[in-house]
Amino acid sequence: MTNSVLLVEDDSSIATVVTEALREEGYSVTACDSLATRDAILAERSFDVMLTDIVLGDGDGLESIGVVREAAPDMPIIVLSAQNTLDTAVRVSDSHAFEYFPKPFDLDELSQAVGRAVSGRPGGQKIEPQEETSLPLIGRSLAMQDVYRMITRVLRNDLTVLVTGESGTGKELVAEAIHELGSRRTGPFVAVNMAAIPHDLLESELFGHERGAFSGAAGQHIGKFEQANGGTLFLDEIGDMPIDAQTRLLRALQAGRIRRVGGRHEIGVDVRIVAATNRDLVPMIGEGKFREDLYYRLNVVPIHLPPLRDRKADIGALCRHFLGQAASEGLPQRQFSEAALVRLSSHSWRGNVRELRNVVFRLALLARDDVIETADVEANLPSLMTGQGGDSNSEFEAALIGWLGQHGPSSGALYHDALAAFEKPLFEHALRETEGNQVRAAQLLGINRNTLRKRLSDLNVVAQDFVRRT
């Protein structure tokens, strides 16, 4: 018996391609381009599966799924949409749709999903409806669609998630989204950066300690595991955790119980773990720097965040979003010209979304007019606006030449002016990479900590501004 498909799509080219592809697979396809026609067809006959767009000429295909459920409560529904945001992915999951395909989609994958639907095999993870929330992840690029879909699949379970990606890609935002949209959203969200805590204090920070447990332990301290009880514990930069502390972390994850440093009794904890790293943990296992059993305990659901250079189509939306944030924090209301956005999109963005945000905030402060033009980008941040790749020394030389081109004949202070122009971004970069940790920033720069402090003071750079807010 031929399986029947109802396709609701008002883009005639997409409707034609999908119809032909499914008919070649042996399906009987009925296509329509409106909600009214859809409802009239469903009143007359039933289908094995329905494919529907969201934005249609006479309404929202997602909001009206309830009407479809009344007419065909058991019919699987596959949603197609060009509104490719995390908000859309969550709305689709809220609707209990069988599967979600952001446009443009792969026809073979769509055909396989239709096959699963008609055979009764499970589709995407369904979650309970929930109140609207402010979703932190921005972007509609294809590279971000897998991220959104993976997030929606872990919202109603407590599976451990390992988020990977370069520094500055937004790994903590993924952890926050999983917490805020999931079943533990009423509990606490606690973040801890493994790289920012001295190794000898890490176990105390995670598990707490009793009074007198060690020198300086004047009172009882409640650790991050207990603080996160009933909620989500985000373990950032897990690859920087010392091997001995990894052993105790593994034991806590396996048993669901912790013991404070200096304590005699174990304490039960109920936390959802989301870990993150910008390092490749697999070679670290071979080098004896990361426990293999801990890796498999953490890497239950992997989510990889792409670098910004692989999702440049999102740069315009990100820039507008950050301009809005800047305005809400008291900076002037600005907008970008299209040419300025093109110029920003040509940069390689080694610091990823974090670097882009800092650049946009700086432009919001320093731009000469309400509309940020290409000249503003180049004049204010020449050292950041070099090409897309190549040798870093040549890029730096090109940036220096560009800076010199912006300055006329020297008044005798060109050497010091150039140092000041390039030294401040260098120090700010080191603080961003180490999240305000001055000891690690000095190590990264290869200078004495006292020298770092003096230069920060001279350059009016405040290290506390770069500390992560939790």
ZIVEN-V545073 format. One record per backbone hydrogen bond with DSSP energy under -0.5 kcal/mol. NH is the residue of the N-H (numbers start at 1). CO is the residue of the C=O. If there is no record, write none. Layout:
# ZIVEN-V545073
nh	co
NH	CO
NH	CO
This chain:
# ZIVEN-V545073
nh	co
5	28
6	49
7	5
7	30
8	6
8	51
9	7
9	32
12	10
15	11
16	12
17	13
18	14
19	15
20	16
21	17
22	18
23	19
24	20
25	21
26	23
27	22
28	3
29	27
30	5
32	7
38	34
39	35
40	36
41	37
42	38
43	39
44	40
44	41
45	41
48	4
49	4
50	76
51	6
52	78
53	8
54	80
56	54
56	59
57	33
59	56
61	54
61	59
64	60
65	62
66	63
67	64
68	64
69	65
70	66
71	67
72	68
75	72
76	48
78	50
79	99
80	52
81	101
84	82
85	83
89	85
90	86
91	87
92	88
93	89
94	90
95	91
96	93
97	92
98	77
99	77
101	79
103	81
107	105
110	106
111	107
112	108
113	109
114	110
115	111
116	112
117	113
118	114
119	115
120	116
120	117
121	116
124	98
127	93
135	133
144	141
145	141
145	142
146	142
148	144
149	145
150	146
151	147
152	148
153	149
154	150
154	151
155	152
157	154
161	273
162	301
163	161
163	275
164	162
164	303
165	277
169	166
174	170
175	171
176	172
177	173
178	174
179	175
180	176
181	177
182	178
183	155
185	182
187	184
190	188
190	232
192	234
194	192
194	236
196	193
197	194
201	198
202	198
202	199
205	201
206	202
207	203
208	204
209	221
210	261
212	217
213	210
217	214
218	216
221	209
223	221
224	205
225	206
227	223
228	224
229	226
230	270
231	228
232	188
233	272
234	190
234	232
235	233
235	274
236	192
236	234
238	235
238	276
240	237
241	238
246	242
247	243
248	244
249	245
250	246
251	247
252	248
253	249
254	250
255	251
256	252
257	252
258	267
261	208
263	260
267	258
269	256
271	269
272	231
273	271
274	233
274	272
275	161
276	235
277	163
281	279
284	280
285	281
285	282
286	282
287	283
288	285
289	284
290	284
295	291
296	292
297	293
298	294
299	295
300	298
301	160
301	298
302	300
303	162
305	164
305	303
306	304
310	307
311	308
314	311
315	312
318	314
319	315
320	316
321	317
322	318
323	319
324	320
325	321
326	322
327	323
328	324
329	325
329	326
330	327
331	326
334	332
335	370
337	372
341	337
342	338
343	339
344	340
345	341
346	342
346	343
347	344
348	387
352	349
353	168
354	168
354	351
355	351
356	352
357	353
358	354
359	355
360	356
361	357
362	358
363	359
364	360
365	361
366	362
367	363
372	335
372	370
373	371
376	373
377	373
378	374
379	375
380	376
381	377
384	381
385	381
385	382
395	391
396	392
397	393
398	394
399	395
400	396
401	397
402	398
403	399
404	400
405	401
406	402
406	403
407	404
417	413
418	414
419	415
420	416
421	417
422	418
423	419
424	420
425	421
426	422
427	423
428	424
429	425
430	426
431	427
432	428
433	429
434	430
435	431
435	432
436	431
437	434
438	436
441	437
442	438
443	439
444	440
445	441
446	442
447	442
452	448
453	449
454	450
455	451
456	452
457	453
458	454
459	455
460	457
461	456
462	460
463	461
465	462
466	463
467	464
